[in-house]
Every structure is written in structure tokens, then in C-alpha cells.
């Protein structure tokens, strides 16, 4: 039987890796969603030790990554709007 701590750690790591893949693809919505999921899992999981080895989660890094992804999402949305406006043009024969 697997140790539930290992399964949870694996799941958190997998979720963060999915977030990284989304960041690399420029898919900020997915990256934010995955980082929030990892953050939620970490909120319920304490740092752990087993014998001489320990596992410490860097929760602040997840928070910083979330902020950066949100900034990039806003930047991408602003860039895609491009400031281009459509205007109706009327031609007159003169």
C-alpha cells in the first residue's frame, strides 16, 4: 500500500508541472487554475519528515507564480486588444 503522503506529494508535483507546461505554452488561464489547485492541496498538507529526510513546500513561490501568471494574463489581454478601433467609412463621389 502506498503512503498517502507520497501520493499527495506526487499529485502536487504533477499539478505544478502541468502549470509549468501551461506557462510555457502561454496558456495563462490554465496555469493559474493549476497553481490554485496546487496551492489548495498545499494548504491542507503540512511539511513532513520521515527519518532523516524531510519535505518542505515553498508555498510563497506558488503565490509569487500566481501573481506573475495573472500579470502575464492581463498583459496578453491588453496586447491582444491592440488598441485598434473599427470605424465606418463612407465614400462620396465628388
KAZI-V330084 format. One line per field, one symbol per residue. ss: DSSP state (@ for helix, = for strand, . for the rest). phi: phi as a letter, one per 30 degrees, with the letter a starting at -180 (. if undefined). burial: b if it has 9 or more other ideal C-beta (glycine too) atoms within 8 Angstrom, else e. A space follows every 10 residues. Layout:
BEGIN
ss->???
phi->???
burial->???
END
This chain:
BEGIN
ss->...@@@@@@@ @@@@@@@@@@ @@@@...@@@ @@@@@@@@@@ @@@....=== ..===...@@ @@@@@@@@@@ @@@@@@@@@@ @......... ....
phi->.ddddddddd dddddddddd dddddicddd eddddddddd dddcbdebbb iccbbcccdd dddddedddd dddddddddd diicccbdcc cbdb
burial->eeeebebbbe bbeebbebbb ebbeeeebeb bbebbbbbbe bbeebeeeee eeeebeeeee ebbebbeebb ebbeebeeee eeeeeeeeee eeee
END
